[in-house]
Amino acid sequence: MADTTPDHPSRPPRQFRSSRGRRIGDAIISVFIRAGLVPGSYLLTTRGRKSGRPRTNPVTVVEHDGKRWLVAPYGVVSWVHNVRADGRVSLRRRFRSRAYTVREATAREAGPVLKRYVAVATPTRPYFTATKDSPVADFVAEAGHHPVFELIPAS
């Protein structure tokens, strides 16, 4: 539930829409991520569930309770479908790439991770109903709209 006090009026979250402007913005931010200039951000590569080809998107990785987590701030978008289908991803930054298997978090696990994510990934806040000051319970309630995956280093 969103905090509906006068300081935090209830508002519907913004809906993600792919556009030419977003693709251009992603391409630009990807250059900065490749150079290692965006802290906490990586290039996520998944295997296309239909094409089998590599698909790359910029993402922010959250650390919580000694684990690394991948958050889908825009909801169930293509890369989420690809991750669910394959169960493997790679993260790249600068000249380093690392492979991971993933495990989708339960809503209870996802709540604190989403709260942490909203605190560090400010551009995506409009896509959440809960605010950075909301209790964890509000993020647990919202977890169904923002999949969270634990990153487990592949052996």
Backbone as ProteinMPNN parsed JSONL, in Angstrom:
{"seq_chain_A": "MADTTPDHPSRPPRQFRSSRGRRIGDAIISVFIRAGLVPGSYLLTTRGRKSGRPRTNPVTVVEHDGKRWLVAPYGVVSWVHNVRADGRVSLRRRFRSRAYTVREATAREAGPVLKRYVAVATPTRPYFTATKDSPVADFVAEAGHHPVFELIPAS", "coords_chain_A": {"N_chain_A": [[0.838, -1.183, 0.0], [0.536, 2.199, -0.765], [1.817, 5.092, 0.845], [-0.49, 7.377, 1.937], [-0.491, 9.865, 3.049], [-0.609, 13.496, 3.321], [1.978, 14.361, 2.561], [2.849, 12.365, 0.901], [1.109, 11.749, -1.53], [-1.164, 9.369, -2.919], [-0.355, 7.821, -5.954], [-0.628, 6.627, -9.256], [1.671, 4.215, -10.526], [4.104, 4.885, -13.085], [3.819, 3.593, -16.38], [5.838, 1.362, -18.229], [7.073, 2.035, -21.432], [8.437, 1.141, -24.399], [10.481, 3.044, -26.516], [11.796, 5.033, -29.203], [13.383, 7.081, -28.164], [13.986, 6.032, -25.594], [15.501, 3.793, -26.326], [17.676, 5.058, -27.518], [18.625, 6.477, -25.299], [19.32, 4.285, -23.645], [21.378, 3.216, -25.188], [23.274, 5.257, -25.013], [23.774, 5.378, -22.199], [24.804, 2.855, -21.917], [27.337, 3.036, -23.059], [28.689, 4.55, -21.133], [28.49, 2.768, -18.976], [29.982, 0.588, -19.943], [32.452, 1.775, -19.856], [32.793, 1.857, -17.169], [31.858, 3.962, -15.652], [29.482, 4.36, -14.316], [28.428, 3.828, -11.252], [27.498, 0.735, -9.761], [26.027, -0.103, -11.915], [25.499, -2.288, -14.706], [25.966, -4.143, -17.764], [23.57, -6.239, -18.754], [23.345, -9.372, -20.142], [21.275, -11.525, -21.829], [19.936, -14.594, -23.164], [17.991, -14.562, -25.998], [14.713, -15.717, -25.793], [13.215, -16.595, -27.921], [14.665, -16.092, -30.307], [17.229, -16.912, -29.617], [19.45, -15.382, -29.726], [21.966, -13.189, -28.291], [20.896, -10.694, -26.0], [21.136, -7.435, -24.807], [20.96, -5.278, -22.002], [21.035, -2.277, -20.03], [21.439, -2.405, -16.502], [20.827, -2.024, -12.943], [22.498, -3.317, -10.232], [21.733, -4.583, -7.047], [22.995, -4.752, -3.78], [22.279, -6.7, -0.984], [21.984, -7.958, 2.241], [24.378, -9.435, 1.949], [24.129, -10.585, -0.527], [23.787, -10.472, -4.124], [21.506, -8.791, -6.201], [19.218, -8.689, -8.911], [17.044, -6.411, -10.302], [13.866, -5.788, -11.75], [12.788, -2.966, -12.656], [10.882, -1.938, -14.397], [8.908, -3.749, -14.587], [7.546, -6.82, -15.923], [9.345, -7.206, -18.425], [10.943, -7.782, -21.667], [13.606, -8.784, -21.077], [13.19, -9.989, -18.633], [11.441, -12.115, -19.22], [13.251, -13.567, -20.802], [15.239, -14.213, -18.898], [13.762, -15.768, -17.115], [13.167, -17.905, -18.806], [15.685, -18.989, -19.47], [17.39, -18.918, -17.199], [19.971, -18.155, -16.828], [22.452, -15.572, -16.878], [24.671, -12.928, -17.948], [26.852, -10.48, -16.627], [28.341, -7.436, -17.432], [30.959, -5.107, -17.18], [33.18, -2.536, -17.754], [36.024, -4.213, -18.76], [35.371, -6.639, -17.829], [33.521, -9.613, -17.51], [30.974, -11.606, -16.133], [29.456, -14.704, -15.447], [26.249, -15.823, -14.355], [23.884, -17.834, -12.569], [20.388, -17.623, -11.979], [17.908, -17.015, -9.47], [14.562, -16.618, -8.874], [13.207, -14.333, -6.605], [11.094, -14.613, -3.702], [8.109, -12.765, -2.809], [8.367, -11.832, -0.215], [11.149, -11.943, 0.197], [11.88, -10.168, -1.806], [10.878, -7.64, -1.062], [12.587, -6.028, 0.863], [14.791, -5.761, -0.853], [13.752, -4.367, -3.036], [13.107, -1.977, -1.753], [15.675, -1.045, -1.125], [16.644, -0.813, -3.725], [15.04, 1.277, -4.802], [16.031, 3.337, -3.29], [18.607, 3.686, -4.329], [18.458, 3.737, -7.132], [17.416, 6.179, -8.503], [16.237, 7.23, -11.002], [14.248, 5.395, -11.68], [12.2, 5.527, -9.876], [9.556, 6.632, -10.423], [8.194, 4.432, -11.447], [7.323, 2.89, -9.425], [4.878, 2.331, -6.893], [5.236, 2.512, -4.159], [7.238, 4.65, -2.096], [10.579, 5.963, -1.487], [10.562, 6.339, 1.219], [8.635, 4.652, 2.182], [7.359, 1.864, 4.127], [8.859, -1.451, 4.344], [6.874, -3.357, 3.97], [5.149, -2.227, 2.074], [6.666, -2.488, -0.212], [6.867, -5.246, -0.372], [4.225, -5.817, -0.995], [4.181, -4.781, -3.531], [5.879, -6.358, -4.964], [5.089, -8.276, -6.877], [4.878, -6.879, -9.222], [7.394, -6.103, -9.903], [9.774, -8.024, -10.702], [12.374, -9.777, -8.953], [15.63, -11.041, -8.902], [17.938, -13.316, -7.544], [21.402, -13.226, -7.896], [23.57, -15.736, -8.649], [26.814, -16.741, -8.611], [28.103, -18.44, -11.42], [29.602, -21.64, -11.676]], "CA_chain_A": [[0.0, 0.0, 0.0], [1.279, 3.451, -0.813], [1.561, 6.041, 1.915], [-1.406, 8.369, 1.393], [-0.47, 11.09, 3.838], [-0.473, 14.634, 2.417], [3.335, 14.469, 2.027], [3.043, 11.309, -0.098], [-0.195, 11.4, -2.091], [-1.196, 8.148, -3.712], [-0.264, 8.079, -7.376], [-0.385, 5.381, -9.989], [3.035, 4.151, -11.063], [4.256, 5.085, -14.529], [3.907, 2.357, -17.151], [6.976, 1.322, -19.139], [6.807, 1.971, -22.866], [9.656, 1.238, -25.191], [10.39, 4.096, -27.532], [13.073, 5.341, -29.838], [14.141, 7.875, -27.196], [14.501, 5.137, -24.554], [16.569, 2.98, -26.918], [18.836, 5.941, -27.676], [19.129, 6.701, -23.94], [19.983, 3.054, -23.209], [22.642, 3.097, -25.931], [24.212, 6.234, -24.453], [24.178, 4.964, -20.846], [25.613, 1.636, -22.077], [28.722, 3.456, -23.302], [29.244, 4.938, -19.831], [28.616, 1.547, -18.16], [31.135, -0.149, -20.488], [33.659, 2.467, -19.381], [32.854, 1.748, -15.715], [31.617, 5.286, -15.072], [28.181, 4.405, -13.633], [28.538, 2.887, -10.134], [26.4, -0.186, -9.514], [25.343, -0.466, -13.154], [26.141, -3.307, -15.525], [25.262, -4.549, -18.965], [22.996, -7.566, -18.581], [23.134, -10.084, -21.396], [20.445, -12.725, -21.732], [19.733, -15.258, -24.451], [16.61, -14.379, -26.448], [13.969, -16.972, -25.635], [12.699, -17.013, -29.232], [15.715, -16.035, -31.332], [18.46, -17.533, -29.155], [20.541, -14.416, -29.848], [22.215, -12.409, -27.077], [20.191, -9.422, -25.842], [21.84, -6.696, -23.763], [20.259, -4.137, -21.414], [21.662, -1.725, -18.825], [20.723, -2.693, -15.249], [21.477, -1.684, -11.683], [22.548, -4.463, -9.325], [21.601, -4.167, -5.654], [23.544, -5.674, -2.784], [21.471, -6.716, 0.237], [22.24, -9.148, 3.074], [25.505, -10.204, 1.435], [23.814, -11.182, -1.825], [23.581, -9.526, -5.219], [20.162, -8.943, -6.733], [18.852, -8.051, -10.165], [15.679, -5.909, -10.15], [13.178, -5.371, -12.971], [11.994, -1.816, -12.221], [9.816, -1.638, -15.349], [7.967, -4.864, -14.612], [7.895, -8.016, -16.687], [9.746, -6.799, -19.777], [11.556, -8.882, -22.427], [14.742, -9.445, -20.45], [12.668, -10.829, -17.541], [11.001, -13.358, -19.871], [14.448, -14.302, -21.208], [15.875, -14.749, -17.694], [12.917, -16.865, -16.614], [13.258, -19.045, -19.724], [17.039, -19.565, -19.527], [17.96, -19.097, -15.859], [21.374, -17.731, -16.81], [22.729, -14.232, -17.388], [26.034, -12.456, -17.715], [26.947, -9.057, -16.324], [29.605, -6.905, -17.932], [31.317, -3.727, -16.863], [34.552, -2.364, -18.231], [36.456, -5.344, -19.571], [35.088, -7.866, -17.085], [32.207, -10.215, -17.679], [30.811, -12.721, -15.212], [28.239, -15.485, -15.672], [25.449, -16.121, -13.16], [22.563, -18.443, -12.64], [19.487, -16.76, -11.231], [16.774, -17.596, -8.752], [13.589, -15.556, -8.638], [12.926, -14.14, -5.184], [9.706, -14.544, -3.252], [7.705, -11.389, -2.494], [8.932, -11.487, 1.098], [12.572, -11.67, -0.023], [12.019, -9.04, -2.721], [10.505, -6.378, -0.427], [13.732, -5.212, 1.281], [15.657, -5.498, -2.005], [13.102, -3.29, -3.793], [13.272, -0.735, -0.991], [17.065, -0.63, -1.34], [16.754, -0.424, -5.127], [14.433, 2.604, -4.972], [16.925, 4.307, -2.653], [19.825, 3.926, -5.118], [18.169, 3.899, -8.562], [16.423, 7.254, -8.504], [15.458, 7.452, -12.225], [13.139, 4.442, -11.838], [11.195, 5.721, -8.812], [8.173, 6.818, -10.887], [7.59, 3.163, -11.822], [6.923, 2.241, -8.183], [3.853, 2.994, -6.096], [5.899, 2.804, -2.884], [8.277, 5.667, -2.184], [11.798, 5.602, -0.757], [10.263, 6.414, 2.65], [7.598, 3.676, 2.512], [7.848, 0.686, 4.851], [9.162, -2.634, 3.535], [5.608, -4.033, 3.65], [4.633, -1.664, 0.828], [7.462, -3.063, -1.3], [6.461, -6.652, -0.46], [2.954, -5.8, -1.723], [4.453, -4.376, -4.915], [6.87, -7.272, -5.55], [4.556, -8.975, -8.045], [5.004, -6.013, -10.391], [8.816, -5.834, -10.132], [10.518, -9.252, -10.392], [13.712, -9.659, -8.373], [16.372, -12.293, -9.079], [19.222, -13.445, -6.869], [22.501, -13.572, -8.794], [24.419, -16.767, -8.069], [27.948, -16.923, -9.534], [28.181, -19.743, -12.075], [30.894, -22.277, -11.42]], "C_chain_A": [[0.882, 1.246, 0.0], [0.873, 4.328, 0.352], [0.69, 7.153, 1.349], [-1.502, 9.608, 2.264], [-0.287, 12.264, 2.895], [0.928, 14.788, 1.825], [3.6, 13.466, 0.907], [1.696, 10.919, -0.682], [-0.099, 10.136, -2.932], [-1.181, 8.514, -5.188], [-0.06, 6.76, -8.092], [1.04, 5.36, -10.52], [3.024, 4.35, -12.575], [4.365, 3.719, -15.196], [5.08, 2.44, -18.11], [6.487, 1.224, -20.575], [8.148, 2.128, -23.592], [9.444, 2.299, -26.266], [11.769, 4.298, -28.147], [13.969, 6.126, -28.881], [14.748, 7.02, -26.1], [15.639, 4.295, -25.097], [17.834, 3.805, -27.108], [19.465, 6.207, -26.31], [19.865, 5.485, -23.403], [21.325, 2.88, -23.909], [23.688, 4.048, -25.356], [24.702, 5.785, -23.075], [25.046, 3.709, -20.923], [27.077, 1.961, -22.324], [29.396, 3.808, -21.98], [29.424, 3.727, -18.911], [29.827, 0.736, -18.629], [32.445, 0.455, -19.997], [33.798, 2.395, -17.861], [32.569, 3.048, -15.0], [30.294, 5.415, -14.325], [28.215, 3.374, -12.502], [27.282, 2.023, -9.984], [25.668, -0.642, -10.759], [26.195, -1.414, -13.998], [25.36, -3.461, -16.819], [24.86, -6.002, -18.775], [22.811, -8.185, -19.953], [22.368, -11.365, -21.107], [20.372, -13.35, -23.12], [18.253, -15.085, -24.8], [15.861, -15.695, -26.428], [13.411, -17.49, -26.959], [13.817, -17.107, -30.267], [16.974, -16.8, -30.939], [19.656, -16.604, -29.218], [20.748, -13.653, -28.541], [21.477, -11.071, -27.121], [20.814, -8.707, -24.65], [21.045, -5.469, -23.334], [21.062, -3.59, -20.246], [20.797, -2.023, -17.606], [21.524, -2.178, -14.063], [21.381, -2.897, -10.777], [22.535, -3.937, -7.899], [22.25, -5.222, -4.768], [22.713, -5.539, -1.523], [21.716, -8.033, 0.957], [23.328, -10.045, 2.49], [25.258, -10.882, 0.102], [23.643, -10.077, -2.852], [22.248, -9.853, -5.891], [19.97, -8.131, -8.006], [17.379, -7.679, -10.063], [15.135, -5.484, -11.511], [12.265, -4.195, -12.628], [10.813, -1.512, -13.132], [8.798, -2.758, -15.463], [8.476, -6.015, -15.449], [8.109, -7.61, -18.146], [10.491, -7.967, -20.434], [12.702, -9.569, -21.698], [14.295, -10.334, -19.294], [12.178, -12.155, -18.114], [12.203, -14.211, -20.265], [15.135, -14.946, -20.014], [15.067, -15.92, -17.153], [13.032, -18.099, -17.495], [14.612, -19.753, -19.644], [17.643, -19.822, -18.153], [19.42, -18.702, -15.739], [21.494, -16.338, -17.402], [24.224, -13.988, -17.299], [25.953, -10.957, -17.482], [28.321, -8.583, -16.755], [29.741, -5.445, -17.518], [32.808, -3.591, -17.113], [34.914, -3.57, -19.07], [36.18, -6.678, -18.888], [33.658, -8.321, -17.33], [32.134, -11.415, -16.751], [29.469, -13.388, -15.457], [27.574, -15.806, -14.34], [24.291, -17.026, -13.535], [21.683, -17.559, -11.778], [18.395, -17.578, -10.562], [15.82, -16.451, -8.474], [13.212, -15.525, -7.161], [11.423, -14.202, -4.909], [9.38, -13.085, -2.946], [8.322, -10.94, -1.171], [10.419, -11.164, 0.999], [12.755, -10.385, -0.825], [11.754, -7.698, -2.051], [11.686, -5.517, 0.011], [14.677, -4.864, 0.134], [15.067, -4.349, -2.835], [13.236, -1.955, -3.075], [14.683, -0.182, -1.185], [17.251, -0.115, -2.776], [16.214, 0.99, -5.343], [15.311, 3.684, -4.346], [18.122, 4.651, -3.537], [19.567, 4.21, -6.595], [17.074, 4.948, -8.749], [15.656, 7.441, -9.819], [14.249, 6.53, -12.377], [12.051, 4.613, -10.783], [9.777, 5.914, -9.322], [7.459, 5.514, -11.269], [7.124, 2.358, -10.611], [5.805, 3.033, -7.523], [4.45, 3.401, -4.758], [6.993, 3.842, -3.116], [9.487, 5.222, -1.377], [11.573, 5.614, 0.749], [9.199, 5.418, 3.099], [8.185, 2.52, 3.305], [8.064, -0.496, 3.903], [7.88, -3.352, 3.125], [4.998, -3.506, 2.351], [5.382, -2.232, -0.376], [7.152, -4.55, -1.47], [5.165, -6.739, -1.269], [3.158, -5.501, -3.206], [5.357, -5.366, -5.656], [6.366, -8.018, -6.781], [4.689, -8.18, -9.337], [6.461, -5.74, -10.774], [9.625, -7.081, -9.773], [11.935, -8.955, -9.905], [14.374, -11.028, -8.481], [17.662, -12.25, -8.293], [20.244, -13.886, -7.902], [23.433, -14.55, -8.096], [25.568, -17.032, -9.04], [27.975, -18.335, -10.102], [29.56, -20.32, -11.836], [31.635, -22.621, -12.671]], "O_chain_A": [[1.879, 1.3, 0.719], [-0.277, 4.307, 0.791], [1.08, 7.809, 0.383], [-2.501, 10.325, 2.214], [0.151, 12.064, 1.762], [1.07, 15.289, 0.71], [4.469, 13.686, 0.064], [1.181, 9.849, -0.357], [0.919, 9.873, -3.572], [-1.907, 9.409, -5.621], [0.617, 5.871, -7.576], [1.56, 6.4, -10.924], [2.05, 4.02, -13.25], [4.943, 2.793, -14.628], [5.295, 3.477, -18.739], [5.6, 0.431, -20.891], [8.872, 3.107, -23.414], [8.362, 2.421, -26.84], [12.772, 3.784, -27.651], [15.17, 5.869, -28.795], [15.893, 7.242, -25.705], [16.641, 4.098, -24.411], [18.939, 3.311, -26.886], [20.688, 6.171, -26.168], [20.915, 5.623, -22.776], [22.298, 2.445, -23.293], [24.857, 3.684, -25.228], [25.903, 5.806, -22.808], [25.928, 3.517, -20.086], [27.962, 1.246, -21.854], [30.535, 3.413, -21.733], [30.392, 3.661, -18.153], [30.607, 0.252, -17.808], [33.419, -0.256, -19.752], [34.815, 2.825, -17.317], [32.99, 3.229, -13.858], [30.009, 6.47, -13.758], [28.051, 2.18, -12.752], [26.158, 2.517, -10.068], [24.776, -1.486, -10.674], [27.424, -1.35, -14.0], [24.239, -2.97, -16.948], [25.711, -6.884, -18.651], [22.187, -7.587, -20.829], [22.756, -12.172, -20.262], [20.703, -12.714, -24.121], [17.374, -15.418, -24.005], [16.329, -16.685, -26.99], [13.162, -18.687, -27.104], [13.904, -18.084, -31.011], [17.707, -17.282, -31.803], [20.757, -16.98, -28.815], [19.806, -13.488, -27.766], [21.442, -10.404, -28.155], [21.0, -9.313, -23.595], [20.528, -4.72, -24.163], [21.71, -4.358, -19.535], [19.573, -1.909, -17.663], [22.726, -1.931, -14.159], [20.295, -3.443, -10.578], [23.23, -2.974, -7.574], [22.077, -6.423, -4.976], [22.465, -4.434, -1.04], [21.66, -9.1, 0.346], [23.216, -11.27, 2.529], [26.086, -11.67, -0.355], [23.393, -8.919, -2.518], [21.909, -11.015, -6.118], [20.499, -7.029, -8.146], [16.547, -8.536, -9.769], [15.851, -4.896, -12.321], [11.087, -4.399, -12.337], [9.841, -0.895, -12.696], [7.926, -2.725, -16.331], [9.68, -6.169, -15.659], [7.199, -7.661, -18.973], [10.649, -9.023, -19.821], [12.779, -10.797, -21.69], [14.952, -11.333, -19.0], [12.468, -13.212, -17.554], [12.188, -15.429, -20.088], [15.569, -16.095, -20.095], [15.631, -16.948, -16.777], [12.998, -19.222, -16.992], [14.677, -20.979, -19.74], [18.33, -20.824, -17.954], [20.039, -18.884, -14.69], [20.745, -15.964, -18.305], [24.952, -14.744, -16.657], [25.113, -10.261, -18.051], [29.333, -9.231, -16.487], [28.78, -4.675, -17.511], [33.595, -4.45, -16.717], [34.185, -3.918, -19.999], [36.688, -7.717, -19.308], [32.722, -7.522, -17.353], [33.107, -12.152, -16.597], [28.46, -12.71, -15.652], [28.244, -16.031, -13.332], [23.785, -16.993, -14.657], [22.187, -16.82, -10.933], [18.017, -18.658, -11.014], [16.213, -15.431, -7.908], [12.935, -16.559, -6.553], [10.601, -13.886, -5.769], [10.286, -12.259, -2.836], [8.746, -9.792, -1.035], [10.898, -10.226, 1.636], [13.671, -9.607, -0.56], [12.358, -6.699, -2.443], [11.788, -4.372, -0.428], [15.295, -3.799, 0.139], [15.797, -3.465, -3.282], [13.453, -0.923, -3.709], [14.858, 1.019, -1.387], [17.928, 0.887, -3.005], [16.861, 1.809, -5.996], [15.331, 4.82, -4.82], [18.607, 5.782, -3.504], [20.384, 4.863, -7.244], [15.943, 4.623, -9.111], [14.479, 7.794, -9.754], [13.321, 6.848, -13.122], [11.059, 3.884, -10.814], [8.849, 5.398, -8.699], [6.235, 5.503, -11.401], [6.587, 1.26, -10.765], [5.787, 4.262, -7.585], [4.202, 4.506, -4.275], [7.592, 3.905, -4.19], [9.429, 4.219, -0.665], [12.318, 4.967, 1.485], [8.891, 5.349, 4.289], [9.372, 2.22, 3.178], [7.516, -0.529, 2.801], [7.814, -3.903, 2.026], [4.389, -4.273, 1.605], [4.794, -2.432, -1.438], [7.172, -5.06, -2.59], [5.014, -7.615, -2.12], [2.366, -5.939, -4.04], [5.573, -5.217, -6.859], [7.166, -8.358, -7.652], [4.622, -8.749, -10.426], [6.729, -5.205, -11.85], [10.115, -7.187, -8.649], [12.597, -8.028, -10.371], [13.754, -12.05, -8.186], [18.402, -11.269, -8.358], [19.994, -14.8, -8.688], [24.02, -14.224, -7.064], [25.342, -17.491, -10.16], [27.882, -19.312, -9.359], [30.556, -19.598, -11.797], [32.739, -23.163, -12.606]]}, "name": "protein", "num_of_chains": 1, "seq": "MADTTPDHPSRPPRQFRSSRGRRIGDAIISVFIRAGLVPGSYLLTTRGRKSGRPRTNPVTVVEHDGKRWLVAPYGVVSWVHNVRADGRVSLRRRFRSRAYTVREATAREAGPVLKRYVAVATPTRPYFTATKDSPVADFVAEAGHHPVFELIPAS"}
